[in-house]
Amino acid sequence: MSTTSLTASIRPSPIVSRPNSRHWLCGLAALSLTLAAAPQPASAQWAVYDAKADVEAMLSAARQIESLANEARALANQARSLAASPYSHLAESSETLRDIGELARTVRGTASTLDGVQRQFADLYPDDLSLSDLTALGADRSTTARRTAEDLARTAAELERLAQSRDGRLRGAMAASEAAEGETAAIQSSTQMLSVLAEDLASMRTVLLAQSRLMAEGAARQAADREAAIEARRRFWERGSSTPAAPSFNPLPHARD
């Protein structure tokens, strides 16, 4: 059999091939859609190491750690700064200041208040002595002067007693200020030293007030004594004159002897 005859025998006829080709195209399209919708196997992925990104992440973590450490140190410094001083003598200083104030209020002799001084001077040192009992006034002034001097001595002795423990409190406050680690402790220690100085100032003020009362009383008493002496001389010379009585004996018989 020849090749020409074989090819002619297997070639499809035009009437039969047209419908078959249409089905073949439809099947090919369906197969294409099926293959497109089917999940494709994942392609192989290779891990890539980025050294630069890793170094940057490590540096960022180091910076965060350093920032946290700085904040921790700052908090520790603040806690140390706010720590209170373990030494305190404010209770003793307050009690001493209260005793000094009470000592200044309980005076003797010359009064310490304005109203009391005015009443006392009006009684002891009147402006008009013509109707006054000079002897009684002198006695009252002497009594007031003695009590005022006694009050000054009592005040000085009591202040000396209160000052006996003051040096120890001052040394304790200075030692606490030197050993203070923070600002709060240093300020508290300085405040305690100021409280000791406040005791000294209060003591000096009390002594000065007592001395001022004594000096004022002394000056007023000297002036009053001069006025009383003048008034006594005036009363003496203003007494009524009288003729002395005749003697009860005769002095002439023995006058020539």
Buried (B, 14 or more C-beta within 10 A) or exposed (E): EEEEEEEEEEEEEEEEEEEEEEEEEEEEEEEEEEEEEEEEEEEEEEEEEEEEEEEEEEEEEEEEEEEEEEEEEEEEEEEEEEBEBEBBBEEBBEEBBEBBEEBBEEBBBBBBEEEEBEEBBEEBBBEEBEEEEBEEBBEBBEEBBEBBBEBBEBBBEBBEEBBEEBEEBBEBBBEBBEEBEBEBBBBBBBBBBEBBEBBEEBBEEBBEBBBEBBEBBBEBBEEBBEBBEEBEEEEEEEEEEEEEEEEEEEEEEEEEE
